[in-house]
Amino acid sequence: MPNGNHEQRNPYKGQPSQPWVKVRFEKAAGTGNVEKELAVDTGDPREARISSENMKILKVADGPNVQTNFGLAEGGWVCINMPEMGLEK
C-alpha cells in the first residue's frame, strides 16, 4: 500500500498484535520474485530475519553468521525489488 511518501501503512496482525511490512525479494536464480510479510522488530539489531528455506531461494551472497539465543543464524545478502518504495537493485 505505497503512497507518495514511499511507506506502507498496515494494520497490526497476530496475537499479540505487532507491526509488519510486505517485502518483495528477487530470487537468487533470477527467476522471479517472492513476496513475504515480515514482522517489524525495532529492537532487533539485524535488518531482517527470514527462514532457512527462504534463504536457500533468495541468498545471492554469503554474510556473517551470528550466534543467537535460538542457535546459529545463517547470514546472507538478498535482493529487494520494490521500485514503488524506492528499493531496487
Residue pairs with C-beta under 8 A, 6 or more apart in sequence:
1 8
1 9
1 10
2 8
2 84
2 85
3 9
6 84
6 85
6 86
7 85
8 21
8 22
8 85
10 19
10 20
10 21
10 22
12 18
12 19
12 20
13 20
13 37
14 39
18 39
18 40
18 41
19 39
19 40
20 37
20 38
20 39
20 40
21 37
21 38
21 40
22 35
22 36
22 37
22 38
23 35
23 36
23 37
23 38
23 48
23 80
23 82
24 33
24 34
24 35
24 80
24 81
24 82
25 33
25 34
25 35
25 36
25 54
25 58
25 78
25 79
25 80
25 81
26 32
26 33
26 58
26 78
26 79
26 80
26 81
26 89
27 33
27 34
27 57
27 58
28 57
28 58
28 59
28 60
28 78
28 79
33 81
34 54
34 57
34 58
36 50
36 54
38 48
38 49
38 50
46 66
46 73
49 73
50 58
50 78
52 74
55 74
55 76
55 78
58 76
58 78
58 79
59 76
59 77
59 78
60 76
60 77
60 78
60 79
61 76
61 77
62 75
62 76
62 77
63 75
63 76
63 77
64 75
65 72
65 73
65 74
65 75
66 72
66 73
66 75
67 73
79 89
80 87
80 88
80 89
81 87
81 88
81 89
82 88
